[in-house]
Structure formats: C-alpha cells, structure tokens
Amino acid sequence: MSTESTDAQSKTTTPDRPPLRVISGSATAEEIAAIVAVLAAASAGGDQSSTGWTGRSRWSAPASRLRAPLLHGPGAWRASARS
C-alpha cells in the first residue's frame, strides 16, 4: 500500500467533525443513544421487496370496515351467524 491510500483510509475513519451535534437544549446520553439508534436503523434501510413487507397492514385497511348488507326476513338473523 502506498502512503496516499493509508492517509485516505485514516481520514475516513477519524472524522474532524462529530457525526452528531446537539445544537440547543441539553440531551442526556440515553436520548442521544436513542437518536443514534433510530438514525442507524433508518440509514440501514435494506431491500423491502426481499422481506415481502409492503409497509401497510391489512388490519387497518379501509375495506375491513365494510360488511355485507343486513338482510331482513324470517330466519335472517340465523343466516347472519353462519356467514
């Protein structure tokens, strides 16, 4: 390896500026750790298509709030329990 590539590697591993800076307020170590964890998870991203997750749950889908119309007539309440 040449000295130029060694210098380039050392510059990328030891930044001159901190990666995170609190501008106002006084953040505790736990708050900073939580922010770093969220940012690391968001930057990791990953390929969502490989996991099969579309990002939306069927539980909260608007179609789940729809129901079949209520039928009337003799024995309709028994038939509604079977469906």
Secondary structure, DSSP 4 states (H G I P E B T S, - for coil): --HHHHHHHHHHHS-SS-S----SS---HHHHHHHHHHHHHHHH---HHHHT--S--GGG-GGGG--PPPP-STTHHHHHHH-
